[in-house]
Amino acid sequence: MPEGSIIATVQTGQIPKGSAVDVIVSKGPAPLPVPSVAGMTEDEATAALQDAGFVVAVETDFSNTIDRGEVINAAPKSGAVAPYGSTVTITVSQGPEQFAVPSFSGLSKSGAEAKAADYGLKVSFFIIPNTQGATVISQSPGAGSTVTYGDTITLYLA
């Protein structure tokens, strides 16, 4: 029952009109244990926490050990008891701060922009003269080179 709802009366049977009546008032749903969501994807963790009756807030952080998009931890921690409807904050991995740049070869300009955003990279485009400039044919730094989150890469379009 929602907090403040009358869930029972103490008196039984009939009582005289105008008499005081003792009631039992709900304190709301019972606190619940926070489910373990570490290692789940952001979507999986959000669904699990919402199904358990919590509101979800998301933060991000770098991790050299937890894959990009997976939950590093939650606050309150797994197993802790928290009020129904309270907020659980999950921290989602952005992957390592330094990582091997992926290949953008063969992608369209919009596809390359989306992929770069997923990795936290900025892009500049160079269109090869006398071409349609529709597809990535090369990149600098090259695929596999180490970059830092937030770096700018140059993509060559033909």
N, C-alpha and C positions, 0 to 999 in steps of 0.2 A: 504494500500500500504506500502511496505517496506520503512524504513527511507531513505531519499535521492532520492526517485523516483519522477520524474516530474509528477504531477497529473493534471495540467492545465496550460494554458497560459493566460495572461491578455489581450493580443491583440486579436481582432477578425478580420476576413476577411484576405485579402491579405496585405502583407507589403513588402516594397522594399527589394531586395536582399542586404544582408550585414547589415541590420538594427538590432539594439539590440532588443531582445525579453524578456519581463518580464515573468517569470514562477513562478508557485506555487509548492513548493517542500514539499513532505510529511515528517512529523515528525515521521512517523511510526504509529503503532496501538495506539489507545487511551488507557490511563491507565484504569485499571479495578478494581472493588471492589474485595477484597479477600473474597472468600466464607467461611462460617462457617464450620469448620471441627472438632471441639471439640466433643469428644465422639464417633467419627467414628473409625473404625479399620484403621491401617496404610494403607492397600491396598485401602480401600474406600476413605480415605482422599487424597491419592496420585492420584487416578483416578479423583476425583472431581477437584483437583487443576490443573492437567494436562489438563483436558477438558476445564477449564476456561482460559487456555493459560499461566500457570505458570510452572516453573521448581521447583522440590521438593527436598529439602535436609531434612535428618532425623537425629534427635538427640534423646537420651533416657534419662529418669530420673526416679527416684523412686516416687511412689505415694501411699499413704495409702487410697485414696478415688477413684482413677481412676483405673479400671481393667487393668491388663497386656494386652498390645497390642493395647490399645485405645489411641487416641490422647488427650493429656493434653491441648495443646494450639498451636498456630501458630504465627510466626513473619514474616511479619507484621500481626497485629491482624485482626480478622474477621471484614469486613466492611471497612477497610482501603483501600485506592486507591493505587495501585502499577502498575508500567509499565508492559505492556504485555511482556511475556517472562522472567520476572525477577524471582528471586528465593524466594520461601516461605519456611521457615524452620518449620517443624512440630516437636513437642516433643512428643514422644511416651512413655507411661507408661511401666515400667518394673514391676509394682506392688509394693507392700511394700518392703522395704529393708529387713525386717524380716517377715517371713511368715511360715505357716504350711507346712512342707515337704509333698509332694504328695506320694502316694503309687506307688512303682515300681514293686510290686509283679506280677509275671506272664509275665513280659516283657523279651524279648531276650536281650542279651548284647548290641547290636547296638540300639535297641529300648530304652533301659534304658539310654544309652549315649545321644541319641537325646533328650529325655525328660529332662534329667539333664541340658543339654545345654540350653534348652528353659527356664528353671528356673534360670539359672546363677549359677548352682551348679557344683562342681567337683565330680568325682566319683573314688573310688578305688574298685576293685573287689577281692573277695575271693572265689575261687572255692572249693567247698566241695570235699574232696578227694573221689576217686572212683565213681565219677559221670561224666556226660557229660559236666557239667558246662555251659549249654545252656540257662537256665531260672532263673530269679531272684526268690528266695524263701523267702528271708528275707532282712531286711535292718537295718542299724543303722546310725543315729537315726531313730526311727520308724515313720511310717506315722502319721501325725498330730502333731509331735513335732515341736517346733519353731526353725527355722534355719535362718541364715543371708545369703543374696546374697553373693556368692563366697565361701561358706562353702564346705567342702568335706564330702560326705556321703559314707558309705561302703555298697556295695551290695553283697549279698551272692548268688552264682550261684550253681545250681545243675543240 
